[in-house]
Amino acid sequence: DAGVIQSPRHEVTEMGQEVTLRCKPISGHNSLFWYRQTMMRGLELLIYFNNNVPIDDSGMPEDRFSAKMPNASFSTLKIQPSEPRDSAVYFCASSLTKDQPQHFGDGTRLSIL
Amino acid sequence: RKEVEQDPGPFNVPEGATVAFNCTYSNSASQSFFWYRQDCRKEPKLLMSVYSSGNEDGRFTAQLNRASQYISLLIRDSKLSDSATYLCVVNNAGNMLTFGGGTRLMVKP
């Protein structure tokens, strides 16, 4: 069975550029989560969707970050404009419901120069 | 107080040792508990759920203490391949899962 699929695996770009991260959740999962992980702050929840609707975006750091889920099989996390402090690993995860175990994608390693 | 707290470690143990991690949580109404494992430069993966009566999966034993609001993970006969970060996960007041900061384990030959 296909797990959560994220793309790209790695992204290196210059500050000020727009970055778009993509995620395909496991089919049939109703909840989708975007996380950011750094050494300093650990795993932080940015936003989560339930049935394609954003439920809690209180973890989104600032207006430069936005996330969408146009359908049940696709979500994007966009950073515009990007800054060096946005460098981190960004994980997407999905679960059957919000309180069930989450399955993570391989992550996107983002480096903003 | 953080919703889910863990000792970050690292725990350095020799091969074959028994090691235990604790995790405390703040929401007394929490009902779902899990342990995840994260290898270096990899994604977190579900290790095991934690049930009220405690549960075992091979060398791994998980226990829940509701009165003191903590869960534990015991690893017996540790292997080099057990070296990883172990994340405690608890559902919060919004009934969503919250991850602890993780405890790093290093098993040495």
Backbone of each chain as ProteinMPNN parsed JSONL, in Angstrom:
{"seq_chain_A": "DAGVIQSPRHEVTEMGQEVTLRCKPISGHNSLFWYRQTMMRGLELLIYFNNNVPIDDSGMPEDRFSAKMPNASFSTLKIQPSEPRDSAVYFCASSLTKDQPQHFGDGTRLSIL", "coords_chain_A": {"N_chain_A": [[0.852, -1.202, 0.0], [0.494, 2.255, -0.753], [2.155, 4.757, 1.044], [2.123, 7.906, 2.79], [2.859, 10.419, 0.553], [5.347, 12.665, -0.216], [6.579, 15.615, -1.819], [8.946, 18.089, -2.962], [11.745, 15.86, -2.149], [14.003, 17.099, -1.311], [14.848, 20.548, -1.067], [16.478, 23.356, -2.113], [16.869, 26.729, -1.942], [16.985, 30.258, -2.652], [16.68, 32.944, -0.311], [13.636, 34.75, -0.163], [12.434, 33.589, -2.313], [9.582, 31.784, -3.559], [8.29, 28.884, -2.058], [6.954, 25.698, -2.545], [5.502, 22.978, -1.057], [4.481, 19.599, -1.348], [1.89, 17.158, -0.802], [0.553, 13.908, -0.672], [-1.94, 12.26, 0.849], [-2.619, 9.124, 2.604], [-4.917, 7.053, 0.986], [-8.299, 7.329, 1.859], [-7.866, 8.284, 4.383], [-8.957, 10.751, 6.627], [-7.886, 12.901, 7.937], [-5.33, 15.314, 7.768], [-2.032, 16.435, 8.308], [0.388, 18.996, 8.73], [3.738, 19.299, 9.626], [6.624, 20.832, 11.14], [10.041, 20.286, 11.635], [12.821, 20.916, 13.639], [16.14, 20.982, 15.04], [16.271, 22.6, 17.259], [13.603, 23.172, 18.037], [12.152, 20.882, 17.842], [9.419, 18.727, 16.869], [6.882, 20.426, 15.375], [3.486, 21.184, 15.131], [1.961, 22.565, 12.363], [-0.439, 22.99, 10.883], [-3.703, 21.508, 10.58], [-5.945, 19.49, 8.66], [-9.312, 18.452, 8.335], [-11.299, 16.294, 6.619], [-10.67, 17.772, 4.303], [-10.916, 20.384, 5.137], [-9.479, 23.197, 6.674], [-8.752, 23.039, 10.059], [-7.309, 23.773, 12.366], [-5.036, 26.184, 12.436], [-3.261, 27.361, 14.086], [-0.631, 26.914, 14.572], [0.791, 27.841, 12.442], [3.481, 29.776, 11.51], [3.536, 32.509, 10.586], [2.149, 35.032, 8.359], [3.424, 34.458, 6.02], [3.277, 31.843, 5.537], [1.159, 29.425, 4.082], [-1.486, 27.065, 3.623], [-3.17, 24.582, 1.705], [-5.882, 22.424, 0.824], [-7.155, 21.144, -1.69], [-8.51, 18.862, -2.484], [-9.321, 15.479, -1.457], [-7.011, 14.06, -1.859], [-4.733, 15.565, -2.013], [-2.48, 18.059, -0.877], [-1.014, 21.254, -0.217], [1.744, 23.124, 1.046], [2.759, 26.34, 1.372], [5.358, 28.722, 1.222], [5.953, 32.055, 1.221], [7.303, 35.214, 1.146], [10.255, 33.16, 1.28], [12.484, 32.599, 4.079], [15.75, 32.386, 5.624], [15.446, 31.28, 8.229], [13.368, 29.567, 7.923], [14.337, 27.166, 7.214], [14.251, 23.736, 7.554], [12.988, 20.419, 8.327], [10.114, 19.42, 6.75], [7.239, 17.745, 7.473], [4.535, 15.804, 6.284], [1.59, 14.281, 7.414], [-0.908, 11.712, 7.725], [-4.091, 10.501, 8.91], [-6.699, 8.19, 9.881], [-8.746, 9.309, 11.491], [-8.659, 12.294, 13.552], [-7.638, 11.553, 16.03], [-6.427, 9.146, 15.739], [-3.568, 6.94, 15.114], [-0.925, 8.579, 13.386], [0.391, 8.588, 10.097], [3.43, 9.159, 8.628], [4.925, 11.035, 5.945], [7.989, 10.906, 3.975], [9.151, 13.337, 4.335], [10.23, 16.723, 3.592], [13.268, 18.17, 3.04], [14.189, 21.296, 3.628], [16.132, 23.966, 2.636], [16.969, 27.238, 3.03], [18.778, 29.678, 1.57]], "CA_chain_A": [[0.0, 0.0, 0.0], [1.264, 3.484, -0.774], [2.054, 5.565, 2.244], [2.023, 9.339, 2.525], [3.885, 10.779, -0.428], [5.701, 14.083, -0.198], [7.56, 16.073, -2.806], [10.147, 17.318, -3.275], [12.446, 15.315, -0.974], [14.954, 18.142, -0.906], [14.674, 21.818, -1.767], [17.427, 24.393, -1.727], [16.517, 27.918, -2.696], [17.459, 31.51, -2.058], [15.661, 33.663, 0.44], [12.765, 35.582, -0.973], [11.745, 32.787, -3.304], [8.402, 31.035, -3.122], [8.505, 27.448, -1.926], [5.71, 24.923, -2.452], [5.673, 21.588, -0.667], [3.29, 18.861, -1.748], [1.614, 15.957, -0.022], [-0.576, 13.041, -1.022], [-2.185, 11.417, 2.019], [-3.065, 7.76, 2.367], [-6.298, 7.03, 0.541], [-9.264, 6.972, 2.903], [-7.59, 9.035, 5.608], [-9.728, 11.997, 6.649], [-7.145, 13.982, 8.595], [-3.992, 15.56, 7.22], [-1.27, 17.313, 9.197], [1.703, 19.504, 8.319], [4.639, 19.542, 10.748], [7.98, 21.305, 10.874], [10.948, 19.76, 12.654], [14.177, 21.446, 13.726], [16.854, 20.509, 16.227], [15.989, 23.468, 18.403], [12.196, 23.228, 18.458], [11.511, 19.579, 17.727], [8.334, 18.558, 15.909], [5.834, 21.416, 15.609], [2.318, 21.098, 14.256], [1.678, 23.838, 11.7], [-1.853, 23.076, 10.521], [-4.265, 20.227, 10.196], [-7.184, 19.483, 7.898], [-10.215, 17.332, 8.52], [-12.165, 16.265, 5.43], [-10.188, 18.825, 3.399], [-11.176, 21.702, 5.707], [-8.495, 23.548, 7.714], [-9.407, 23.094, 11.369], [-6.487, 24.49, 13.339], [-3.796, 26.69, 11.83], [-2.609, 28.205, 15.091], [0.8, 26.665, 14.55], [1.43, 28.477, 11.284], [4.301, 30.812, 12.138], [3.186, 33.87, 10.184], [1.377, 35.109, 7.115], [4.183, 33.96, 4.868], [2.934, 30.424, 5.389], [-0.236, 29.119, 3.779], [-1.7, 25.662, 3.262], [-4.449, 24.302, 1.062], [-6.191, 21.022, 0.539], [-8.249, 21.28, -2.656], [-9.287, 17.622, -2.534], [-8.932, 14.507, -0.426], [-5.768, 13.365, -2.171], [-3.637, 16.49, -2.298], [-2.358, 19.259, -0.057], [0.217, 22.015, -0.408], [2.194, 24.094, 2.043], [3.492, 27.329, 0.601], [6.054, 29.762, 1.975], [6.233, 33.159, 0.313], [8.641, 34.853, 0.679], [10.975, 32.289, 2.202], [13.579, 33.191, 4.837], [16.671, 31.338, 6.11], [14.935, 30.623, 9.442], [12.373, 28.558, 7.546], [15.051, 25.922, 6.926], [13.798, 22.685, 8.47], [12.348, 19.299, 7.638], [8.66, 19.566, 6.79], [6.571, 16.454, 7.336], [3.1, 15.678, 6.135], [1.102, 13.031, 7.993], [-2.355, 11.546, 7.621], [-4.663, 9.488, 9.793], [-8.114, 7.938, 9.614], [-9.387, 10.424, 12.193], [-7.617, 13.128, 14.156], [-7.064, 10.96, 17.231], [-5.839, 7.855, 15.392], [-2.138, 7.072, 14.801], [-0.617, 9.286, 12.155], [1.406, 8.002, 9.233], [4.214, 10.277, 8.117], [5.688, 10.943, 4.721], [9.443, 10.926, 4.158], [9.574, 14.692, 4.665], [10.958, 17.571, 2.646], [14.357, 18.912, 3.684], [14.192, 22.619, 3.017], [17.25, 24.859, 2.996], [16.824, 28.581, 2.45], [20.118, 30.304, 1.648]], "C_chain_A": [[0.884, 1.248, 0.0], [1.067, 4.219, 0.532], [1.822, 7.012, 1.874], [3.182, 9.724, 1.613], [4.105, 12.282, -0.415], [6.685, 14.397, -1.329], [7.758, 17.571, -2.655], [10.768, 16.719, -2.01], [13.408, 16.344, -0.412], [14.659, 19.399, -1.711], [15.69, 22.792, -1.22], [17.106, 25.605, -2.58], [16.997, 29.156, -1.959], [16.323, 32.215, -1.332], [14.901, 34.605, -0.477], [11.976, 34.815, -2.006], [10.513, 32.125, -2.697], [8.731, 29.554, -3.11], [7.147, 26.761, -1.792], [6.035, 23.47, -2.162], [4.364, 20.855, -0.924], [3.137, 17.576, -0.968], [0.406, 15.223, -0.571], [-0.813, 12.12, 0.163], [-2.552, 9.989, 1.616], [-4.555, 7.788, 2.009], [-7.226, 6.567, 1.661], [-9.025, 7.667, 4.226], [-8.273, 10.394, 5.548], [-8.976, 13.173, 7.243], [-5.742, 14.087, 8.011], [-3.315, 16.631, 8.046], [0.021, 17.761, 8.508], [2.505, 19.831, 9.576], [5.933, 20.154, 10.225], [8.86, 20.765, 11.99], [12.321, 20.398, 12.529], [14.83, 20.886, 14.976], [16.424, 21.308, 17.452], [14.564, 23.312, 18.936], [11.475, 21.89, 18.352], [10.427, 19.578, 16.672], [7.201, 19.519, 16.277], [4.691, 21.216, 14.629], [2.032, 22.478, 13.671], [0.18, 24.016, 11.465], [-2.393, 21.674, 10.328], [-5.622, 20.418, 9.537], [-8.01, 18.26, 8.304], [-11.22, 17.366, 7.375], [-11.915, 17.474, 4.531], [-10.376, 20.233, 3.951], [-10.111, 22.013, 6.76], [-9.205, 23.756, 9.049], [-8.62, 23.956, 12.352], [-5.184, 24.91, 12.664], [-3.018, 27.561, 12.812], [-1.104, 28.007, 15.129], [1.522, 27.288, 13.375], [2.178, 29.715, 11.789], [3.881, 32.238, 11.795], [2.522, 33.84, 8.82], [2.134, 34.617, 5.893], [3.862, 32.503, 4.568], [1.449, 30.287, 5.052], [-0.345, 27.664, 3.364], [-3.079, 25.505, 2.662], [-4.634, 22.805, 0.919], [-7.396, 21.03, -0.405], [-9.095, 20.03, -2.811], [-8.69, 16.619, -1.559], [-7.575, 13.87, -0.682], [-4.585, 14.303, -2.391], [-3.67, 17.688, -1.357], [-1.035, 19.943, -0.379], [0.476, 22.902, 0.788], [3.103, 25.065, 1.298], [4.139, 28.344, 1.542], [6.44, 30.852, 0.976], [6.198, 34.489, 1.064], [9.372, 34.007, 1.717], [12.136, 33.051, 2.853], [14.484, 32.066, 5.343], [16.15, 30.598, 7.343], [13.825, 29.62, 9.166], [13.026, 27.214, 7.238], [14.716, 24.886, 7.995], [13.415, 21.473, 7.629], [10.843, 19.465, 7.826], [8.037, 18.2, 6.515], [5.078, 16.663, 7.107], [2.718, 14.329, 6.725], [-0.396, 12.937, 7.767], [-2.805, 10.445, 8.568], [-6.136, 9.327, 9.443], [-8.98, 9.036, 10.228], [-8.321, 11.134, 13.002], [-6.986, 12.507, 15.399], [-6.515, 9.552, 16.992], [-4.354, 8.027, 15.073], [-1.915, 7.714, 13.434], [0.503, 8.572, 11.408], [2.112, 9.147, 8.52], [4.794, 9.97, 6.739], [7.174, 11.025, 5.027], [9.971, 12.31, 4.521], [10.235, 15.411, 3.503], [12.019, 18.333, 3.427], [14.519, 20.232, 2.947], [15.356, 23.44, 3.545], [17.063, 26.172, 2.267], [18.153, 29.309, 2.66], [20.026, 31.824, 1.776]], "O_chain_A": [[1.909, 1.284, 0.681], [-0.042, 4.296, 1.061], [1.373, 7.311, 0.767], [4.337, 9.391, 1.879], [3.17, 13.065, -0.582], [7.497, 13.564, -1.73], [6.826, 18.269, -2.255], [10.343, 17.052, -0.905], [13.601, 16.446, 0.799], [14.273, 19.332, -2.878], [15.757, 23.027, -0.014], [17.076, 25.514, -3.807], [17.367, 29.096, -0.787], [15.155, 32.09, -1.702], [15.446, 35.17, -1.424], [10.973, 35.307, -2.524], [10.421, 31.934, -1.485], [9.365, 29.034, -4.028], [6.297, 27.196, -1.015], [6.749, 22.814, -2.92], [3.28, 21.41, -0.744], [4.118, 16.977, -0.527], [-0.62, 15.823, -0.892], [0.033, 11.276, 0.459], [-2.766, 9.694, 0.44], [-5.347, 8.47, 2.66], [-6.977, 5.558, 2.32], [-9.888, 7.645, 5.104], [-8.181, 11.103, 4.545], [-9.384, 14.322, 7.071], [-5.063, 13.084, 7.791], [-3.94, 17.617, 8.438], [0.657, 16.986, 7.794], [2.033, 20.536, 10.469], [6.289, 20.018, 9.055], [8.471, 20.783, 13.157], [12.912, 20.419, 11.449], [14.15, 20.375, 15.866], [16.239, 20.758, 18.538], [14.348, 23.319, 20.147], [10.31, 21.782, 18.733], [10.495, 20.327, 15.698], [6.633, 19.43, 17.366], [4.916, 21.092, 13.425], [1.877, 23.448, 14.412], [-0.396, 25.05, 11.801], [-1.656, 20.758, 9.962], [-6.345, 21.375, 9.818], [-7.473, 17.187, 8.578], [-11.914, 18.365, 7.187], [-12.855, 18.114, 4.061], [-10.019, 21.198, 3.275], [-9.86, 21.193, 7.644], [-10.14, 24.55, 9.15], [-9.194, 24.767, 13.079], [-4.335, 24.071, 12.362], [-2.212, 28.398, 12.407], [-0.381, 28.847, 15.665], [2.752, 27.263, 13.323], [1.585, 30.593, 12.415], [3.881, 33.096, 12.677], [2.352, 32.785, 8.208], [1.536, 34.386, 4.843], [4.143, 32.002, 3.48], [0.598, 30.941, 5.654], [0.599, 27.097, 2.815], [-4.029, 26.189, 3.045], [-3.676, 22.033, 0.898], [-8.537, 20.932, 0.048], [-10.255, 20.106, -3.218], [-7.675, 16.888, -0.916], [-7.038, 13.201, 0.201], [-3.546, 13.881, -2.9], [-4.726, 18.254, -1.076], [-0.063, 19.294, -0.764], [-0.449, 23.37, 1.453], [4.086, 24.665, 0.676], [3.538, 28.766, 2.529], [7.161, 30.599, 0.011], [5.143, 34.86, 1.578], [9.117, 34.14, 2.914], [12.688, 33.994, 2.287], [14.041, 30.926, 5.477], [16.393, 29.399, 7.483], [13.389, 28.906, 10.069], [12.327, 26.225, 7.022], [14.879, 25.134, 9.19], [13.502, 21.49, 6.401], [10.368, 19.631, 8.949], [8.272, 17.585, 5.474], [4.459, 17.571, 7.662], [3.44, 13.346, 6.556], [-1.077, 13.954, 7.633], [-2.025, 9.583, 8.972], [-6.743, 10.188, 8.806], [-9.838, 9.614, 9.561], [-7.201, 10.638, 13.127], [-5.888, 12.907, 15.784], [-6.177, 8.848, 17.944], [-3.916, 9.141, 14.788], [-2.621, 7.427, 12.467], [1.431, 8.03, 12.007], [1.476, 9.993, 7.892], [5.108, 8.826, 6.41], [7.576, 11.189, 6.179], [11.112, 12.443, 4.966], [10.729, 14.791, 2.562], [11.701, 19.059, 4.369], [14.934, 20.268, 1.788], [15.536, 23.583, 4.754], [17.005, 26.212, 1.038], [18.587, 29.522, 3.792], [21.052, 32.5, 1.852]]}, "seq_chain_B": "RKEVEQDPGPFNVPEGATVAFNCTYSNSASQSFFWYRQDCRKEPKLLMSVYSSGNEDGRFTAQLNRASQYISLLIRDSKLSDSATYLCVVNNAGNMLTFGGGTRLMVKP", "coords_chain_B": {"N_chain_B": [[3.436, 24.75, 31.522], [4.384, 22.039, 29.453], [2.319, 20.172, 27.174], [2.992, 17.517, 26.714], [5.663, 15.905, 28.088], [9.063, 14.94, 27.94], [12.144, 13.415, 28.946], [14.929, 14.554, 27.335], [17.269, 13.112, 27.049], [20.648, 12.301, 25.951], [20.134, 8.756, 26.401], [22.557, 6.576, 27.118], [23.351, 3.329, 26.612], [24.639, -0.009, 27.168], [24.752, -2.71, 24.791], [22.232, -5.171, 25.161], [21.288, -4.272, 27.557], [18.621, -3.213, 29.777], [16.316, -0.651, 29.328], [14.424, 2.219, 30.261], [11.92, 4.604, 29.488], [10.187, 7.489, 30.512], [7.199, 9.448, 30.234], [5.366, 12.354, 30.695], [2.052, 13.716, 30.833], [-0.267, 16.431, 30.464], [-3.035, 16.667, 30.207], [-5.672, 15.443, 31.815], [-7.84, 14.179, 30.751], [-7.052, 12.758, 28.589], [-7.134, 10.108, 26.195], [-5.92, 8.584, 24.277], [-2.87, 7.031, 23.546], [0.466, 6.746, 22.466], [3.59, 5.347, 21.349], [6.161, 6.515, 19.326], [8.807, 5.964, 17.005], [11.764, 7.502, 15.871], [14.194, 7.464, 13.52], [17.487, 8.704, 12.781], [17.38, 11.366, 10.57], [15.086, 10.464, 9.38], [11.525, 9.793, 9.015], [9.05, 10.038, 11.684], [7.818, 6.979, 13.061], [5.128, 4.818, 13.87], [5.496, 3.002, 16.795], [4.224, 1.553, 18.888], [0.919, 1.258, 20.269], [-0.464, 2.389, 23.396], [-2.049, 0.766, 25.934], [-4.593, 0.733, 28.477], [-4.256, -1.371, 30.28], [-1.672, -1.957, 29.99], [0.783, -3.151, 27.684], [2.558, -5.444, 25.576], [5.109, -5.937, 23.192], [7.046, -8.05, 21.853], [10.278, -7.292, 22.703], [9.535, -4.934, 23.786], [7.737, -3.024, 26.13], [4.882, -1.292, 27.062], [3.421, 0.992, 29.316], [0.73, 2.48, 31.169], [-0.035, 5.001, 33.429], [-2.599, 6.335, 34.805], [-3.312, 7.772, 37.075], [-1.038, 9.164, 37.856], [-0.504, 10.358, 35.533], [1.333, 9.5, 33.495], [3.174, 7.793, 30.942], [5.046, 4.902, 30.045], [7.903, 3.386, 28.481], [9.482, 0.398, 28.065], [12.431, -1.183, 27.201], [13.764, -4.228, 26.616], [16.798, -6.231, 26.645], [18.418, -4.639, 24.842], [19.213, -3.665, 21.495], [21.705, -2.766, 19.038], [20.375, -1.66, 16.911], [18.22, -0.477, 18.08], [18.823, 2.085, 18.62], [17.745, 5.313, 18.477], [15.364, 8.036, 18.341], [12.766, 8.306, 20.645], [9.435, 9.008, 20.638], [6.866, 10.279, 22.577], [3.356, 10.215, 22.46], [0.269, 11.82, 22.822], [-3.252, 12.306, 23.059], [-4.7, 15.565, 22.947], [-6.54, 18.285, 24.551], [-8.204, 19.053, 22.491], [-8.668, 16.695, 21.368], [-6.768, 15.886, 19.609], [-3.688, 14.517, 18.419], [-0.723, 15.044, 20.281], [2.721, 15.539, 20.138], [5.529, 14.597, 22.071], [8.798, 15.941, 22.913], [10.67, 13.996, 22.49], [12.913, 11.296, 23.308], [16.242, 10.535, 23.243], [17.939, 7.604, 22.398], [20.901, 5.768, 22.684], [22.447, 2.918, 21.837], [25.201, 1.054, 22.658], [27.984, -0.968, 21.518]], "CA_chain_B": [[3.799, 23.329, 31.441], [4.118, 21.461, 28.149], [1.273, 19.144, 27.203], [3.647, 16.21, 26.775], [7.06, 16.153, 28.437], [9.971, 13.805, 27.963], [13.56, 13.67, 29.176], [15.508, 14.454, 25.99], [18.418, 12.21, 27.02], [20.545, 10.924, 25.483], [20.371, 7.592, 27.233], [23.605, 5.745, 26.53], [23.312, 2.033, 27.281], [25.33, -1.072, 26.425], [23.928, -3.754, 24.181], [21.728, -6.157, 26.113], [20.745, -3.621, 28.755], [17.206, -2.832, 29.815], [16.213, 0.805, 29.474], [13.034, 2.665, 30.37], [11.656, 6.032, 29.323], [8.895, 7.972, 30.985], [6.634, 10.612, 29.559], [4.226, 12.866, 31.462], [1.119, 14.5, 30.043], [-0.986, 17.387, 31.32], [-4.487, 16.593, 30.052], [-6.167, 14.267, 32.536], [-8.904, 13.539, 29.969], [-6.462, 12.071, 27.421], [-7.57, 8.722, 26.049], [-5.109, 7.873, 23.282], [-1.447, 7.119, 23.877], [1.285, 5.997, 21.531], [5.028, 5.599, 21.249], [6.704, 6.539, 17.978], [10.255, 5.898, 16.91], [12.29, 8.277, 14.745], [15.608, 7.284, 13.236], [18.16, 9.926, 12.323], [17.09, 11.816, 9.207], [13.927, 9.732, 8.865], [10.251, 10.248, 9.557], [8.552, 9.273, 12.839], [7.001, 5.805, 12.723], [4.43, 4.264, 15.018], [6.112, 1.83, 17.417], [3.144, 0.808, 19.516], [-0.089, 1.964, 21.047], [-0.376, 2.116, 24.827], [-3.382, 0.456, 26.438], [-4.755, 0.968, 29.918], [-3.779, -2.51, 31.065], [-0.284, -2.216, 29.626], [0.893, -4.09, 26.572], [3.906, -5.869, 25.264], [5.342, -6.344, 21.799], [8.42, -8.531, 21.841], [11.142, -6.74, 23.766], [9.01, -3.619, 24.166], [6.565, -3.015, 27.006], [4.355, 0.044, 27.316], [2.487, 1.036, 30.449], [0.03, 3.74, 31.382], [-0.423, 5.292, 34.812], [-3.512, 7.482, 34.686], [-3.335, 8.558, 38.316], [0.12, 10.06, 37.842], [-0.455, 10.938, 34.188], [2.532, 9.238, 32.721], [3.3, 6.52, 30.245], [6.434, 4.458, 30.022], [8.322, 2.417, 27.475], [10.6, -0.422, 28.551], [13.074, -1.978, 26.151], [14.637, -5.261, 27.196], [17.809, -6.8, 25.749], [18.518, -3.63, 23.79], [20.059, -3.944, 20.332], [22.278, -1.576, 18.401], [19.353, -1.113, 16.015], [17.217, 0.278, 18.843], [19.272, 3.474, 18.717], [16.779, 6.179, 17.782], [14.636, 8.93, 19.241], [11.452, 7.751, 20.946], [8.487, 10.106, 20.835], [5.63, 9.986, 23.304], [2.253, 10.906, 21.78], [-0.95, 11.79, 23.636], [-4.261, 13.216, 22.493], [-4.841, 16.749, 23.798], [-7.911, 18.679, 24.879], [-8.96, 19.087, 21.248], [-8.702, 15.313, 20.914], [-5.802, 15.696, 18.56], [-2.456, 13.98, 18.97], [0.376, 15.958, 20.557], [3.984, 14.81, 20.232], [6.554, 15.07, 22.987], [10.047, 16.329, 22.276], [11.471, 12.816, 22.166], [14.052, 10.856, 24.131], [17.221, 9.908, 22.36], [18.584, 6.403, 22.923], [22.059, 5.286, 21.951], [22.882, 1.613, 22.314], [26.589, 0.914, 22.231], [28.457, -2.357, 21.576]], "C_chain_B": [[3.454, 22.802, 30.056], [3.064, 20.371, 28.265], [1.857, 17.748, 27.347], [5.133, 16.459, 27.011], [7.863, 14.867, 28.493], [11.37, 14.286, 28.31], [14.249, 13.517, 27.821], [16.67, 13.477, 25.875], [19.668, 12.956, 26.569], [20.757, 9.888, 26.59], [21.411, 6.748, 26.494], [23.652, 4.429, 27.29], [24.098, 1.016, 26.482], [24.327, -2.049, 25.821], [23.492, -4.75, 25.247], [21.108, -5.558, 27.363], [19.235, -3.436, 28.626], [17.137, -1.34, 30.083], [14.735, 1.2, 29.486], [12.951, 4.169, 30.198], [10.29, 6.335, 29.916], [8.475, 9.203, 30.216], [5.448, 11.066, 30.398], [3.345, 13.716, 30.558], [0.232, 15.316, 30.965], [-2.503, 17.237, 31.272], [-5.032, 15.316, 30.676], [-7.254, 13.526, 31.757], [-8.361, 12.787, 28.75], [-6.858, 10.61, 27.4], [-6.69, 7.91, 25.111], [-3.632, 8.118, 23.559], [-0.644, 6.222, 22.936], [2.754, 6.278, 21.784], [5.401, 5.523, 19.772], [8.219, 6.434, 18.075], [10.681, 6.731, 15.7], [13.786, 8.035, 14.64], [16.179, 8.576, 12.67], [17.838, 10.185, 10.851], [15.958, 11.022, 8.545], [12.647, 10.302, 9.485], [9.875, 9.455, 10.807], [7.682, 8.11, 12.362], [6.373, 5.258, 13.992], [5.141, 3.005, 15.519], [5.037, 0.959, 18.047], [2.148, 1.739, 20.183], [0.108, 1.589, 22.514], [-1.784, 1.92, 25.357], [-3.411, 0.548, 27.957], [-4.15, -0.139, 30.771], [-2.304, -2.783, 30.829], [-0.222, -3.23, 28.504], [2.345, -4.302, 26.195], [3.983, -6.243, 23.788], [6.806, -6.765, 21.708], [9.211, -7.981, 23.009], [10.624, -5.422, 24.327], [7.753, -3.764, 25.011], [6.161, -1.571, 27.259], [3.374, -0.024, 28.466], [1.935, 2.437, 30.612], [-0.32, 3.863, 32.856], [-1.286, 6.55, 34.782], [-3.472, 8.373, 35.922], [-2.203, 9.579, 38.326], [0.333, 10.709, 36.483], [0.905, 10.754, 33.542], [2.42, 7.907, 32.012], [4.78, 6.168, 30.173], [6.658, 3.478, 28.884], [9.553, 1.709, 28.01], [11.137, -1.227, 27.381], [14.024, -2.954, 26.827], [15.64, -5.726, 26.154], [18.052, -5.866, 24.551], [19.546, -4.027, 22.731], [20.625, -2.631, 19.791], [21.221, -0.873, 17.542], [18.228, -0.385, 16.749], [17.605, 1.746, 18.989], [18.387, 4.356, 17.834], [16.255, 7.187, 18.797], [13.227, 8.386, 19.41], [10.521, 8.885, 21.367], [7.226, 9.604, 21.52], [4.512, 10.81, 22.678], [0.967, 10.713, 22.57], [-1.994, 12.68, 22.974], [-4.538, 14.336, 23.493], [-6.31, 17.1, 24.006], [-8.793, 18.752, 23.642], [-9.074, 17.723, 20.607], [-7.792, 15.066, 19.723], [-4.49, 15.234, 19.18], [-1.392, 15.068, 19.13], [1.635, 15.141, 20.78], [4.875, 15.448, 21.294], [7.82, 15.375, 22.21], [10.961, 15.164, 21.927], [12.589, 12.568, 23.159], [15.008, 10.101, 23.23], [17.899, 8.747, 23.074], [19.759, 6.034, 22.037], [22.507, 3.99, 22.595], [24.276, 1.354, 21.749], [27.036, -0.541, 22.374], [29.189, -2.622, 22.892]], "O_chain_B": [[2.372, 23.073, 29.535], [2.925, 19.73, 29.307], [1.282, 16.896, 28.024], [5.785, 17.145, 26.223], [7.412, 13.849, 29.017], [11.74, 15.42, 28.008], [14.162, 12.45, 27.212], [17.031, 13.054, 24.776], [19.748, 14.165, 26.789], [21.462, 10.128, 27.571], [21.168, 6.272, 25.385], [23.959, 4.411, 28.482], [24.224, 1.143, 25.264], [23.2, -2.182, 26.298], [24.272, -5.126, 26.121], [20.47, -6.266, 28.142], [18.663, -3.494, 27.538], [17.825, -0.829, 30.967], [13.909, 0.589, 28.808], [13.797, 4.914, 30.693], [9.362, 5.531, 29.826], [9.298, 9.903, 29.626], [4.61, 10.246, 30.775], [3.834, 14.359, 29.629], [0.005, 14.938, 32.114], [-3.188, 17.643, 32.211], [-4.867, 14.23, 30.12], [-7.559, 12.374, 32.066], [-9.137, 12.24, 27.967], [-6.914, 9.951, 28.439], [-6.713, 6.68, 25.147], [-3.201, 9.25, 23.777], [-1.032, 5.088, 22.653], [3.119, 7.306, 22.355], [5.012, 4.594, 19.064], [8.823, 6.771, 19.093], [10.05, 6.679, 14.644], [14.548, 8.359, 15.551], [15.453, 9.425, 12.153], [18.011, 9.31, 10.002], [15.883, 10.922, 7.32], [12.689, 11.172, 10.355], [10.328, 8.324, 10.978], [6.92, 8.232, 11.403], [6.998, 5.235, 15.052], [5.359, 2.061, 14.759], [4.954, -0.236, 17.766], [2.482, 2.847, 20.602], [0.763, 0.596, 22.83], [-2.623, 2.814, 25.24], [-2.38, 0.453, 28.624], [-3.602, 0.115, 31.843], [-1.743, -3.722, 31.394], [-1.101, -4.086, 28.394], [3.219, -3.475, 26.452], [3.04, -6.792, 23.218], [7.69, -5.932, 21.51], [8.849, -8.184, 24.168], [11.219, -4.86, 25.246], [6.834, -4.51, 24.672], [6.988, -0.735, 27.622], [2.596, -0.97, 28.583], [2.566, 3.431, 30.252], [-0.844, 2.925, 33.456], [-0.78, 7.671, 34.739], [-3.586, 9.594, 35.816], [-2.387, 10.719, 38.753], [1.246, 11.516, 36.308], [1.543, 11.711, 33.103], [1.675, 7.017, 32.424], [5.646, 7.041, 30.234], [5.73, 2.833, 28.395], [10.544, 2.346, 28.365], [10.379, -1.875, 26.66], [14.962, -2.557, 27.519], [15.394, -5.64, 24.951], [17.906, -6.269, 23.397], [20.581, -4.627, 23.02], [20.101, -1.547, 20.05], [21.186, 0.355, 17.464], [17.382, 0.251, 16.12], [16.797, 2.56, 19.437], [18.298, 4.167, 16.621], [16.656, 7.185, 19.96], [12.567, 8.044, 18.428], [10.79, 9.616, 22.32], [6.608, 8.63, 21.089], [4.707, 11.991, 22.394], [0.615, 9.593, 22.942], [-1.648, 13.705, 22.388], [-4.603, 14.112, 24.701], [-7.204, 16.318, 23.68], [-10.002, 18.536, 23.73], [-9.513, 17.591, 19.465], [-8.019, 14.152, 18.931], [-4.214, 15.529, 20.342], [-1.187, 15.895, 18.242], [1.621, 14.163, 21.526], [4.964, 16.672, 21.4], [7.913, 15.107, 21.012], [11.912, 15.321, 21.161], [13.134, 13.492, 23.763], [14.627, 9.152, 22.545], [18.372, 8.883, 24.202], [19.645, 5.989, 20.812], [22.901, 3.968, 23.761], [24.502, 1.424, 20.541], [26.54, -1.266, 23.237], [29.659, -3.736, 23.123]]}, "name": "protein", "num_of_chains": 2, "seq": "DAGVIQSPRHEVTEMGQEVTLRCKPISGHNSLFWYRQTMMRGLELLIYFNNNVPIDDSGMPEDRFSAKMPNASFSTLKIQPSEPRDSAVYFCASSLTKDQPQHFGDGTRLSILRKEVEQDPGPFNVPEGATVAFNCTYSNSASQSFFWYRQDCRKEPKLLMSVYSSGNEDGRFTAQLNRASQYISLLIRDSKLSDSATYLCVVNNAGNMLTFGGGTRLMVKP"}
